[in-house]
């Protein structure tokens, strides 16, 4: 689907809002006290939720922030935030910091950046082809 010039700022603002809300949700879930009986079904290996959450945040940053430098700063901030949240979990009942979670966060950010880059190229190709087809 081609986007016109008017829809791009709306998409950017929506992505910025999703990024902001997503960061708040990740912080809340990361610091939420948990007993062993309250664990989610994926807690046997919770690396996948880390990868998915941080990939989504990186995609939102890529769409929401126009300049590549801002995207990279936001994504570096995600890695730092994730690391601090893991360290903070040592003070949260039922939680413990794990280096594997930090690695999963970094992998998620990298996958999100790569996915966004591929999406940008596909969208650019579609826009270019649609422009060539116009009479």
N, C-alpha and C positions, 0 to 999 in steps of 0.2 A: 504494500500500500504506500502510495506517495503522500508525503505530508506537504502542505503548503506552508508558506512563510509564517502565517499567523498561528499555526498549530505548534510550531517548534517552541516558542516561549512558554506556552501552556504546558507542554510536555516537560520542559526543563524545570518549571516551578513544581510540577507534580513530583518529579524525581527528587528534587531538593527536599520537599516535604516528606516523601517516603524515606529518604536517607535520614533525616532528622528523627522521625518517629522510629525508624528501625534501630538507630543508635540507642535511643531511650529504652526500647524493648530489650535489646541485647544486654544493656547494663542491668536492667531490672531482673531479667532471667538469670544472669550470671551471678547476681548477689542475693538471689532468693534462697533463704534457708530451706534445706530439704532433709527429711528423714529418709531412711532407707526404704520405707514403705511407700513413699510418695514419688519415687523415681518414675520418669517417663519410660515408655516401652523401649526406647532406643538407648537407654542408659547402659546397657551391656557394653556398648561401644558408642560413645556419644560424639565421635569424630565427625560423622556425617552431618549432624545438625550444625556443628561449628562451620564446616565447609560451606554448607548451603547458606547459612545466615551471613557469613562474611562475603561470600560471592555475590549475594543479592545486594548487600551494602555497597560493594565495589561497582556493581552495575549501576545502581542508583547514582553514585558519585560520578561515574563516567557520563551518564546522560544529563545529570543535573548541573554539573560545573563545566562550562564551555572550554576553558583553557586547560591544556594538558598539565600544566604545572599545578593548578588547583586540584585536579583529579589525583595526581601523584601525592600531593600533600595530604589530601583527605584519606587516601589509601594507606599512606605511612601512618597517619593518625589512627586508623583502624587497627593496624598491627600493634602500635604502642598501647592503645586502649585495651585491646585483647590481652596483652601481656600484663598490664596493670590489674585487669580484672581477675586474671588467674592468680596473681600474687595475693590480691585482696581476699580470695576465696579461703585462704587459710584462717581467716577470722570469722567466717560464716559457718554456723552450725550445719553439719551434714555435707559440707563441701570441702574439697581439697584441691589445691593447685596441681596441674599436670602439665608437663612440658609438651606432651603429645597434643594437648588442646591448643597450645600456642602454634605448633606446627600446622595443625588443621586450620587455624585462623589464617595463617600466611598462605597456605595452599588455596583456601577459599578466595582470598583477595586476588591472588594471581589468576585463578580461574575466572573470576568475575571481570578482571581487566581484559583478559584474553577474549572472553565472550563478548564484551562490549566492543572491543576492537573489531572482531569479526562482524558483529551487528552493524557497526558504522560502515564497514566496507560494503556489506550487502545492501544497506539502505542507499548508499551513494551510487552503487551500480544500478539499482532499481530507479532512482531519481534520474540518473543520466539516460537510461534507456527510455524512460517515460517521456523525457524531454525530447529525445530524438524521434519519438513516434508522433509527436504533435504536428498538426499540419501548419 
